[in-house]
Amino acid sequence: MLELQLGPMTIHPVIVFDKDSWTLIDTGMPGSAPAILQLAKQAGTEDLPLRSIVLTHQDIDHIGGLPGILEATGGSATVLAHPGDEGAVNGTQPMLKMTPVRLTGFLEQMPADVREQFERTFLNPPGPNVDRTFADGETLPYGGGLTVIHTPGHTPGHVSLYHGPSKTLIAGDAMLAKNGELTGPNPANTPDMGQALESLKKFAAFDIDRAVCYHGGLVQGGVKENIARVAEQA
């Protein structure tokens, strides 16, 4: 788990290792690439190639750093996302939570080079950004196995990932963490809160010792019970 401070917000992208490569889960905001790659290097990626980038969903704080990451690493990493959010990541559909007015205002605050990179990737893409999609229940061959858990509600294609070897749930934005406790997703940024809470019930099928929330970081101890308590709100 990486920890990156972005103004008032702290995010937690995750990396998993294989013998000869590594995988990044989520890419931060536009302009985040240098900081994420530096943190990844400190975590031990060193000169290993970036094999793949797994996107938990389409929100800008998860996909915004994608073009910078690809550019800095040679563009050879495979980009994966769920079909439900594929269009937004590819730039063929609007981002669910970014109205044109809001996006224009957001872009105006970016440095010129970051803005141009973002526009080139997501507004006027020369081709698809997603190399392949995955299905609910599929196990991706990264880090000893990442099982895809489709957890819609926060976005249609939101997924969480279960890393079996370490019994770790990578929750994305399906849950938040605060003071070592789990809660449901942020209601203000979750269009279908009922569906999002219902999605949490899927986690009961997994032997979870730890959970990493993109917002809030690592939670350990009583995680399954904590999740069940939150899911009961559905």
C-alpha positions in Angstrom: 0.0 0.0 0.0 1.3 3.4 -1.0 0.3 6.6 0.8 0.2 9.8 -1.2 -0.9 13.2 0.1 -2.7 15.3 -2.5 -3.6 18.6 -0.9 -6.3 17.9 1.7 -6.8 14.3 0.4 -4.7 11.2 1.1 -5.0 8.3 -1.3 -3.7 4.8 -1.1 -2.9 3.1 -4.5 -1.6 -0.5 -4.1 1.2 -2.4 -5.7 1.7 -6.1 -5.9 4.8 -7.9 -6.9 5.7 -10.8 -9.1 9.2 -12.2 -9.5 10.1 -10.1 -12.5 7.5 -7.3 -12.6 4.9 -5.4 -10.6 1.3 -4.3 -10.9 -0.3 -1.0 -9.9 -3.8 -0.7 -8.7 -5.2 2.8 -9.4 -3.2 5.8 -10.5 -4.2 8.9 -8.5 -5.1 12.3 -9.8 -3.8 14.0 -12.9 -0.2 14.9 -12.3 0.3 12.1 -9.6 2.5 9.9 -11.7 6.0 11.1 -10.5 5.0 10.8 -6.8 3.4 7.4 -7.2 6.4 6.1 -9.1 8.8 7.4 -6.5 6.8 5.8 -3.7 6.7 2.5 -5.7 10.4 2.6 -6.1 10.8 3.1 -2.4 8.6 0.1 -1.9 11.0 -2.1 -3.8 10.0 -2.0 -7.5 13.5 -0.7 -8.4 14.2 -1.5 -12.0 11.4 -4.1 -12.4 9.0 -3.3 -15.3 5.4 -2.3 -14.7 3.5 -5.2 -16.0 -0.1 -4.1 -15.6 -2.4 -1.3 -14.2 -5.7 -2.4 -12.7 -8.3 0.4 -12.3 -10.9 -0.2 -9.7 -13.3 2.4 -11.3 -13.6 5.5 -13.5 -13.3 8.3 -10.9 -10.8 10.9 -11.8 -8.7 10.4 -8.6 -8.3 6.8 -9.7 -7.6 7.1 -13.4 -6.2 10.6 -13.7 -2.6 9.6 -13.3 -2.9 6.9 -16.0 -1.4 8.8 -18.9 1.6 10.0 -16.8 2.3 6.5 -15.5 2.2 5.0 -19.0 4.4 7.8 -20.4 7.0 7.4 -17.6 7.2 3.6 -17.9 7.3 3.3 -21.6 3.6 2.5 -22.2 4.0 -1.3 -22.2 1.8 -2.0 -19.2 -1.5 -3.7 -19.8 -4.5 -1.5 -18.6 -7.5 -3.4 -17.1 -10.9 -2.2 -16.1 -14.4 -3.5 -15.7 -16.7 -3.2 -18.7 -19.1 -1.1 -16.7 -16.6 1.7 -16.6 -14.6 0.9 -19.7 -16.3 3.7 -21.8 -15.4 6.4 -19.3 -11.8 5.2 -19.1 -11.5 5.1 -22.8 -13.0 8.6 -23.2 -15.9 7.3 -25.4 -18.4 8.1 -22.6 -18.5 10.9 -20.1 -17.2 10.3 -16.6 -20.2 9.7 -14.4 -19.4 12.4 -11.8 -17.8 15.0 -14.0 -20.3 17.3 -15.7 -18.8 19.3 -18.6 -18.8 22.5 -16.5 -17.2 20.8 -13.6 -14.6 19.1 -15.8 -13.7 22.4 -17.5 -13.2 24.1 -14.2 -11.1 21.2 -13.0 -8.9 21.3 -16.1 -8.3 25.0 -15.8 -6.6 24.4 -12.4 -4.1 22.0 -13.9 -0.6 22.9 -15.1 -0.6 23.2 -18.9 1.3 20.0 -19.6 -0.8 17.9 -17.2 -4.0 19.4 -18.8 -2.9 18.6 -22.3 -1.9 15.1 -21.3 -5.3 14.5 -19.7 -7.2 15.9 -22.7 -5.2 13.9 -25.1 -5.9 10.7 -23.2 -9.5 11.1 -22.0 -11.1 13.7 -24.2 -9.5 13.2 -27.6 -8.0 9.7 -27.4 -6.3 8.2 -30.4 -7.5 4.8 -29.3 -8.8 2.8 -26.3 -7.0 3.2 -23.0 -8.3 -0.1 -21.7 -6.4 -3.1 -23.1 -8.6 -5.7 -21.6 -11.6 -6.0 -19.3 -12.3 -8.6 -16.6 -15.3 -10.3 -15.1 -16.7 -10.7 -11.6 -15.0 -13.7 -10.0 -12.1 -13.8 -12.4 -8.7 -14.2 -10.8 -6.0 -12.0 -12.4 -2.5 -13.5 -12.5 -0.8 -10.8 -10.6 0.9 -11.1 -7.2 -0.1 -14.7 -6.7 -3.7 -14.0 -7.7 -6.1 -11.1 -7.5 -9.8 -12.1 -7.5 -12.1 -9.5 -9.0 -15.2 -8.7 -6.9 -17.7 -6.5 -8.9 -19.0 -4.0 -6.4 -21.3 -1.6 -8.3 -23.0 1.4 -6.7 -20.2 3.8 -6.4 -19.9 3.5 -10.2 -21.4 0.9 -12.5 -18.0 -0.8 -13.0 -16.5 -0.5 -9.6 -14.5 -3.5 -8.5 -12.7 -4.5 -5.3 -9.9 -7.0 -5.4 -9.0 -9.9 -3.1 -5.4 -10.9 -2.7 -5.6 -14.5 -1.5 -2.0 -15.0 -0.5 -2.1 -12.2 2.1 -5.9 -12.4 2.8 -6.1 -8.7 1.9 -9.1 -6.9 0.5 -8.3 -4.0 -1.8 -11.6 -2.2 -1.5 -11.2 0.8 -3.8 -14.0 3.2 -2.9 -16.4 0.4 -1.9 -15.6 1.4 1.7 -13.9 4.2 3.6 -11.6 3.8 6.6 -11.4 6.2 9.5 -9.6 5.6 12.8 -9.3 1.9 12.1 -13.0 1.5 11.4 -14.7 0.8 8.1 -17.8 2.6 6.8 -19.7 2.5 3.5 -18.7 4.7 0.6 -19.0 8.4 0.6 -22.8 9.1 0.0 -22.0 12.4 -1.8 -20.0 10.5 -4.4 -22.1 7.3 -4.6 -25.0 7.6 -7.1 -26.6 4.3 -5.9 -25.9 4.0 -2.2 -28.3 1.1 -1.8 -26.6 -1.0 -4.5 -23.2 0.0 -3.1 -24.1 -1.3 0.4 -25.6 -4.5 -1.1 -22.4 -5.1 -3.0 -20.5 -5.3 0.4 -22.3 -8.5 1.1 -20.1 -10.2 -1.5 -17.1 -9.9 0.8 -18.6 -12.4 3.2 -17.4 -15.2 0.8 -13.7 -14.3 1.4 -11.3 -14.9 4.2 -10.3 -11.3 4.9 -7.7 -10.4 7.5 -6.9 -6.9 6.2 -8.6 -4.3 4.1 -7.1 -1.4 2.2 -9.4 1.5 1.4 -8.3 4.0 -1.2 -9.4 6.7 1.2 -8.4 5.8 4.7 -5.8 3.2 4.2 -5.2 -0.1 6.0 -7.6 -1.7 8.5 -6.7 -4.8 10.5 -8.4 -6.8 13.2 -12.1 -7.8 13.1 -12.3 -6.8 9.5 -15.0 -9.4 8.4 -17.2 -8.4 11.4 -16.6 -4.7 10.6 -17.7 -5.3 7.0 -20.7 -7.3 8.0 -21.8 -4.5 10.3 -21.6 -1.9 7.4 -23.3 -4.2 5.0 -26.3 -4.7 7.3 -27.3 -1.1 6.5 -28.4 -2.2 3.0 
